[in-house]
Amino acid sequence: MAGAIAERYVLLGLRLGKHVDGLVDGYYGPPELQATVEAEEAPPPAELLDEATALLEDTEAVEDEQRRRWLAGQLQGLACVAELAAGAEVPWPEAVRRCYGLDVAPASEQQFEAAHELLDAALPGSGDLAERLQAWARSQEVPQEKLLPAFDALAAELRSRTSALVDLPAGERFDRELVTDQPWSAYNWYLGNLRSRIDVATDLPLRSYVLAGLVAHEGYPGHHTEHALKEQRLVRELGRIEASLLLIHAPECLVSEGIAQVAIEQALGDDWYVRVGELLHALDVPFETDVVRAVEAATQGLDNVGVNVAYYAAVDGWSTDRCVEYHRQWALSDEERARKSIEFATHPMWSVYVPTYSYGYGLAGAFVESHDRGFSRLLTEQLTTADLLAAPAAA
């Protein structure tokens, strides 16, 4: 019964992906299922919505409780996507709730003001806060010719630390490439067979204090590690082919982004700045350890600026210029970076995705702290947003 439901789930996701470009983030399951979908004319979204609804009801017959909960959460997200593809207007907050299992509202700007006060104390110099932050950030830019050597040095260290946290599957690896003209700063494309390709966007210069978190987020012990471990355990060992289909607008994304957001702390500890500084200084890459520590702590309070922008653009109809002005005011960004952020926060595919980062960070962090082997469980089990929201005490 569960195997048949899993096949129907995979077929539903692949078929819906023919209507919604970018919905399918990766697939490495049975090739015959993909061949079936490629050879047929995609059923209309309304028909796929009916299948999502029927399949959601049928998942009640799945015996394993966690697997059943995971499938149900995923299908709720797919049902919302099918409605949108069929032409329904789903308000942004409702789409976020149905796709990711989250209720999201704009963050208080008092939170941003408090972060500004911390930044004012952390940054060198005096005067306009945004100008000081931007000037300091420019001083931490990684020279283009040192970007890949720095990436590789950080990846090697993070892989070593990750192998002490979990048993990495034999043969796992990733390649990395530099790309341009993308709305994101980096992306992990999981290819299956324990392999990933990580694309790093170079439209804007990368700052050294961001690079370490980026490598951890996309590679070790973030997205690549999670996908490789879940391929090994869930797909190969347990035969759960539903895990071989990676979808964007579903609760698995909030869990995955939460893992990636806490990845560097899990690998290197709360004082990760010290080790990163040692590695980058050896390559003559600028990295002011003490200032980075203070700035990172302060800017955590600004994580929800992007969520507010996505909300106000979708719900209140803010123009691009107003969104840019808001981002510059509260995230203290320059014009170019503000517009790049707004491109992501208002993108048709990515707008509802924006809350998965900041909310995922808080929820995954709480789960790790309140569970025995919490981080390992996040990396290997079929957990949902509801599991993270519950965050019961450690056993």
C-alpha positions as CSV (number, residue, x, y, z in Angstrom):
1,M,0.0,0.0,0.0
2,A,2.7,2.5,1.0
3,G,4.7,1.7,-2.1
4,A,1.8,2.4,-4.4
5,I,1.0,5.7,-2.6
6,A,4.7,6.7,-2.9
7,E,4.6,6.0,-6.7
8,R,1.4,8.1,-7.1
9,Y,3.1,10.9,-5.1
10,V,6.1,10.9,-7.3
11,L,4.0,10.9,-10.5
12,L,1.9,13.7,-9.1
13,G,4.9,15.9,-8.3
14,L,6.6,15.2,-11.7
15,R,3.3,15.9,-13.6
16,L,2.7,19.1,-11.7
17,G,6.3,20.1,-12.4
18,K,5.4,20.2,-16.1
19,H,3.0,23.1,-15.3
20,V,5.1,24.9,-12.7
21,D,8.7,25.5,-13.8
22,G,11.1,25.1,-11.0
23,L,8.8,23.1,-8.7
24,V,10.9,19.9,-9.1
25,D,14.2,20.7,-7.6
26,G,15.6,17.2,-8.3
27,Y,14.7,13.6,-9.0
28,Y,16.8,10.5,-8.7
29,G,14.1,7.8,-8.3
30,P,12.9,5.0,-10.6
31,P,13.6,6.2,-14.2
32,E,10.5,4.5,-15.5
33,L,8.3,6.9,-13.5
34,Q,10.0,9.9,-15.0
35,A,9.9,8.3,-18.5
36,T,6.1,7.8,-18.1
37,V,5.6,11.5,-17.3
38,E,7.9,12.7,-20.0
39,A,6.1,10.6,-22.6
40,E,2.6,11.8,-21.8
41,E,0.7,15.1,-22.1
42,A,0.5,16.6,-18.7
43,P,-3.0,16.3,-17.1
44,P,-4.6,19.7,-16.5
45,P,-3.9,21.3,-13.0
46,A,-7.5,20.8,-11.9
47,E,-7.1,17.0,-12.5
48,L,-3.9,17.0,-10.5
49,L,-5.6,18.9,-7.7
50,D,-8.2,16.1,-7.6
51,E,-5.4,13.5,-7.4
52,A,-3.6,15.4,-4.6
53,T,-6.8,15.5,-2.6
54,A,-7.5,11.8,-3.2
55,L,-4.0,10.9,-2.4
56,L,-4.0,12.9,0.8
57,E,-7.0,10.9,1.9
58,D,-5.3,7.6,0.9
59,T,-2.2,8.3,3.0
60,E,-4.3,7.5,6.1
61,A,-3.6,3.9,5.2
62,V,0.2,4.3,5.5
63,E,1.2,2.4,8.7
64,D,4.4,4.3,9.6
65,E,3.2,7.4,11.5
66,Q,6.1,9.6,10.6
67,R,6.0,8.6,6.9
68,R,2.3,9.3,6.8
69,R,2.7,12.7,8.4
70,W,5.5,13.6,6.0
71,L,3.5,12.6,2.9
72,A,0.4,14.5,4.2
73,G,2.4,17.7,4.7
74,Q,3.9,17.4,1.2
75,L,0.6,16.7,-0.4
76,Q,-1.0,19.8,1.2
77,G,1.7,21.9,-0.4
78,L,1.2,20.2,-3.8
79,A,-2.6,20.8,-3.6
80,C,-1.9,24.5,-3.1
81,V,0.5,24.6,-6.1
82,A,-2.1,22.7,-8.2
83,E,-4.7,25.4,-7.3
84,L,-2.4,28.2,-8.3
85,A,-1.5,26.4,-11.5
86,A,-5.2,26.1,-12.2
87,G,-5.6,29.8,-12.0
88,A,-6.9,30.2,-8.4
89,E,-5.8,33.3,-6.4
90,V,-4.3,32.1,-3.1
91,P,-3.2,35.0,-0.8
92,W,0.5,35.0,0.0
93,P,0.0,34.2,3.8
94,E,-2.3,31.3,3.0
95,A,0.1,30.0,0.3
96,V,3.0,30.0,2.8
97,R,0.8,28.2,5.4
98,R,-0.4,25.6,3.0
99,C,3.0,25.0,1.4
100,Y,5.2,25.1,4.4
101,G,3.0,24.7,7.4
102,L,3.7,28.1,8.8
103,D,1.7,31.1,9.8
104,V,3.8,34.2,8.9
105,A,3.2,37.9,9.6
106,P,5.5,40.9,9.2
107,A,8.2,41.2,11.9
108,S,8.1,44.3,14.2
109,E,10.4,47.1,13.0
110,Q,11.4,47.5,16.7
111,Q,13.4,44.3,16.2
112,F,15.2,45.9,13.3
113,E,15.9,49.1,15.4
114,A,17.4,47.0,18.1
115,A,19.7,45.3,15.6
116,H,20.8,48.7,14.3
117,E,21.8,49.7,17.8
118,L,23.9,46.5,18.1
119,L,25.5,47.2,14.7
120,D,26.3,50.8,15.7
121,A,28.3,49.4,18.6
122,A,29.9,46.6,16.5
123,L,31.1,48.6,13.5
124,P,34.3,50.7,13.4
125,G,34.1,54.4,12.9
126,S,31.2,56.8,13.4
127,G,28.5,58.5,11.3
128,D,25.8,57.1,9.1
129,L,25.2,53.4,10.0
130,A,24.4,52.2,6.5
131,E,27.5,53.8,5.0
132,R,29.7,52.3,7.7
133,L,28.2,48.8,7.3
134,Q,28.6,49.0,3.5
135,A,32.1,50.3,3.7
136,W,33.1,47.5,6.1
137,A,31.4,44.9,4.0
138,R,33.3,46.0,0.9
139,S,36.5,45.7,2.9
140,Q,35.7,42.0,3.4
141,E,35.1,41.1,-0.3
142,V,36.9,38.0,-1.5
143,P,39.1,38.7,-4.6
144,Q,37.7,36.8,-7.6
145,E,40.8,34.8,-8.1
146,K,40.7,33.6,-4.5
147,L,37.1,32.7,-4.4
148,L,37.4,29.0,-5.4
149,P,40.5,28.3,-3.3
150,A,38.7,29.8,-0.3
151,F,35.6,27.8,-1.1
152,D,37.6,24.6,-1.3
153,A,39.5,25.2,1.9
154,L,36.3,25.9,3.8
155,A,34.6,22.8,2.2
156,A,37.5,20.5,3.2
157,E,37.4,21.7,6.8
158,L,33.6,21.5,7.0
159,R,33.6,18.0,5.6
160,S,36.1,16.9,8.2
161,R,34.0,18.4,11.0
162,T,30.8,16.9,9.5
163,S,32.2,13.4,9.4
164,A,32.6,13.7,13.1
165,L,28.9,14.5,13.5
166,V,27.5,11.8,11.1
167,D,28.6,8.9,9.0
168,L,28.9,10.3,5.5
169,P,28.0,7.7,2.8
170,A,30.9,6.3,0.9
171,G,31.3,8.0,-2.4
172,E,29.4,11.2,-1.7
173,R,30.8,14.3,-3.3
174,F,29.9,17.6,-4.8
175,D,31.3,19.8,-7.6
176,R,31.1,23.6,-7.6
177,E,30.7,26.1,-10.4
178,L,30.6,29.9,-10.7
179,V,27.5,31.3,-12.4
180,T,25.8,34.6,-13.2
181,D,22.3,36.0,-13.8
182,Q,20.5,34.2,-11.0
183,P,18.1,35.6,-8.3
184,W,19.9,33.6,-5.6
185,S,23.5,33.8,-4.2
186,A,24.1,30.0,-4.4
187,Y,22.2,26.8,-5.1
188,N,22.7,23.1,-4.5
189,W,21.5,20.9,-7.3
190,Y,21.3,17.4,-5.9
191,L,21.9,15.0,-8.8
192,G,21.4,11.6,-7.0
193,N,23.9,8.8,-6.6
194,L,25.2,10.8,-3.6
195,R,26.4,13.7,-5.7
196,S,25.6,17.5,-5.9
197,R,26.6,20.4,-8.0
198,I,26.8,23.7,-6.1
199,D,26.4,26.9,-8.2
200,V,27.8,30.1,-6.7
201,A,26.5,33.4,-8.2
202,T,29.1,36.0,-8.8
203,D,26.9,38.9,-10.0
204,L,27.9,40.7,-6.8
205,P,31.2,40.3,-5.0
206,L,31.1,37.7,-2.2
207,R,32.0,38.8,1.3
208,S,34.3,36.6,3.3
209,Y,32.0,36.5,6.3
210,V,29.2,35.2,4.1
211,L,31.3,32.6,2.2
212,A,31.8,30.2,5.2
213,G,28.1,30.1,5.9
214,L,27.4,29.6,2.2
215,V,29.7,26.6,1.9
216,A,28.2,25.1,5.1
217,H,24.6,25.9,3.9
218,E,25.0,24.3,0.4
219,G,27.5,21.6,1.2
220,Y,28.7,20.3,4.6
221,P,26.7,19.8,6.7
222,G,23.9,21.5,4.9
223,H,21.9,20.6,1.7
224,H,24.4,18.2,0.1
225,T,24.9,16.3,3.4
226,E,21.2,16.1,4.0
227,H,20.3,14.9,0.6
228,A,23.1,12.3,0.5
229,L,22.2,10.9,3.9
230,K,18.5,10.8,3.0
231,E,19.2,9.0,-0.3
232,Q,21.3,6.5,1.6
233,R,18.9,5.8,4.5
234,L,15.4,6.6,3.2
235,V,15.7,5.6,-0.5
236,R,18.3,2.9,-0.6
237,E,17.9,1.3,2.8
238,L,14.1,1.8,3.4
239,G,12.9,1.9,-0.1
240,R,11.0,5.2,0.3
241,I,11.0,6.4,-3.2
242,E,9.0,9.5,-2.3
243,A,12.2,11.0,-0.8
244,S,13.9,10.8,-4.3
245,L,11.7,13.6,-5.5
246,L,12.8,17.0,-4.2
247,L,10.1,19.7,-4.4
248,I,10.2,23.4,-3.7
249,H,6.8,24.4,-2.3
250,A,6.5,21.7,0.4
251,P,7.4,21.4,4.1
252,E,10.6,19.5,3.3
253,C,12.0,22.8,2.1
254,L,11.5,24.5,5.5
255,V,13.2,21.6,7.2
256,S,16.0,21.6,4.7
257,E,16.6,25.4,4.9
258,G,16.5,25.1,8.7
259,I,19.3,22.5,8.5
260,A,21.3,24.6,6.2
261,Q,20.9,27.7,8.3
262,V,22.3,26.1,11.4
263,A,24.9,24.1,9.6
264,I,27.9,26.2,10.2
265,E,27.2,26.3,14.0
266,Q,26.7,22.6,14.1
267,A,30.0,21.9,12.3
268,L,32.3,24.5,13.8
269,G,30.5,25.6,17.0
270,D,29.1,29.0,18.0
271,D,32.6,30.5,17.8
272,W,33.0,29.4,14.1
273,Y,34.5,32.8,13.3
274,V,37.8,31.9,14.8
275,R,38.5,28.8,12.7
276,V,37.1,30.5,9.5
277,G,39.4,33.4,10.1
278,E,42.5,31.1,10.4
279,L,41.6,29.3,7.1
280,L,41.0,32.5,5.2
281,H,44.0,34.4,6.6
282,A,46.2,31.6,5.3
283,L,44.9,32.4,1.8
284,D,45.3,36.2,2.4
285,V,41.6,36.7,2.3
286,P,40.3,39.6,4.5
287,F,38.3,38.4,7.5
288,E,38.1,40.6,10.7
289,T,37.2,37.9,13.2
290,D,36.1,40.1,16.1
291,V,34.0,42.4,13.9
292,V,32.5,39.5,12.0
293,R,31.4,37.9,15.3
294,A,29.7,41.2,16.5
295,V,28.2,42.0,13.1
296,E,26.8,38.4,12.6
297,A,25.2,38.5,16.1
298,A,23.6,41.9,15.3
299,T,22.4,41.1,11.9
300,Q,20.4,38.1,13.0
301,G,17.9,40.6,14.1
302,L,17.5,41.7,10.4
303,D,16.8,38.2,9.1
304,N,13.1,39.0,8.6
305,V,13.5,42.1,6.5
306,G,13.2,40.0,3.4
307,V,10.1,38.3,4.8
308,N,8.5,41.7,5.4
309,V,9.3,42.8,1.8
310,A,7.8,39.6,0.4
311,Y,4.7,40.1,2.5
312,Y,4.2,43.8,1.7
313,A,4.8,43.3,-2.0
314,A,2.3,40.4,-2.2
315,V,-0.3,41.5,0.2
316,D,-0.2,45.3,0.1
317,G,1.0,45.6,-3.5
318,W,4.2,47.5,-2.8
319,S,6.1,48.7,-5.9
320,T,9.6,47.5,-6.5
321,D,11.0,51.0,-5.7
322,R,9.1,51.0,-2.3
323,C,10.5,47.5,-1.5
324,V,14.0,48.7,-2.4
325,E,13.6,51.8,-0.2
326,Y,12.3,49.6,2.7
327,H,15.2,47.1,2.3
328,R,17.8,49.9,2.2
329,Q,16.3,51.5,5.3
330,W,16.2,48.3,7.5
331,A,18.7,45.9,6.0
332,L,21.1,48.9,5.5
333,S,21.9,47.6,2.0
334,D,23.2,49.6,-1.0
335,E,21.0,50.1,-4.0
336,E,22.5,47.2,-6.0
337,R,22.2,44.6,-3.3
338,A,18.7,45.8,-2.3
339,R,17.5,45.3,-5.8
340,K,19.0,41.8,-6.0
341,S,17.3,40.9,-2.7
342,I,14.0,42.3,-4.0
343,E,14.3,40.3,-7.2
344,F,14.3,37.2,-5.0
345,A,11.6,38.3,-2.5
346,T,9.2,39.2,-5.3
347,H,10.0,36.4,-7.8
348,P,6.9,34.4,-8.8
349,M,8.6,31.1,-7.8
350,W,10.6,32.3,-4.7
351,S,8.4,34.9,-3.0
352,V,6.5,32.4,-0.8
353,Y,9.8,30.6,-0.2
354,V,11.4,33.5,1.6
355,P,10.2,32.7,5.1
356,T,11.8,29.2,5.1
357,Y,15.2,30.7,5.9
358,S,14.6,32.8,9.0
359,Y,11.8,30.6,10.3
360,G,13.7,27.5,9.4
361,Y,16.7,28.7,11.3
362,G,14.8,29.3,14.5
363,L,12.8,26.1,14.3
364,A,15.7,23.8,13.4
365,G,17.9,25.4,16.1
366,A,15.2,24.8,18.7
367,F,14.8,21.2,17.5
368,V,18.5,20.5,17.8
369,E,18.6,22.0,21.3
370,S,15.6,20.1,22.6
371,H,16.3,16.6,21.1
372,D,18.9,14.0,21.7
373,R,20.8,13.6,18.4
374,G,18.6,16.4,17.1
375,F,20.8,17.5,14.2
376,S,21.4,13.9,13.1
377,R,17.7,13.3,13.1
378,L,17.1,16.4,11.0
379,L,19.6,15.0,8.5
380,T,18.2,11.5,8.2
381,E,14.5,11.4,9.1
382,Q,11.3,12.4,7.3
383,L,10.5,15.3,9.6
384,T,7.9,18.0,8.9
385,T,7.4,21.6,9.9
386,A,4.9,20.3,12.5
387,D,7.7,18.3,14.1
388,L,9.9,21.3,14.4
389,L,7.1,23.5,15.8
390,A,6.4,20.9,18.5
391,A,10.1,20.8,19.6
392,P,9.5,18.6,22.7
393,A,12.1,18.2,25.4
394,A,15.1,16.0,24.8
395,A,14.7,12.3,25.6
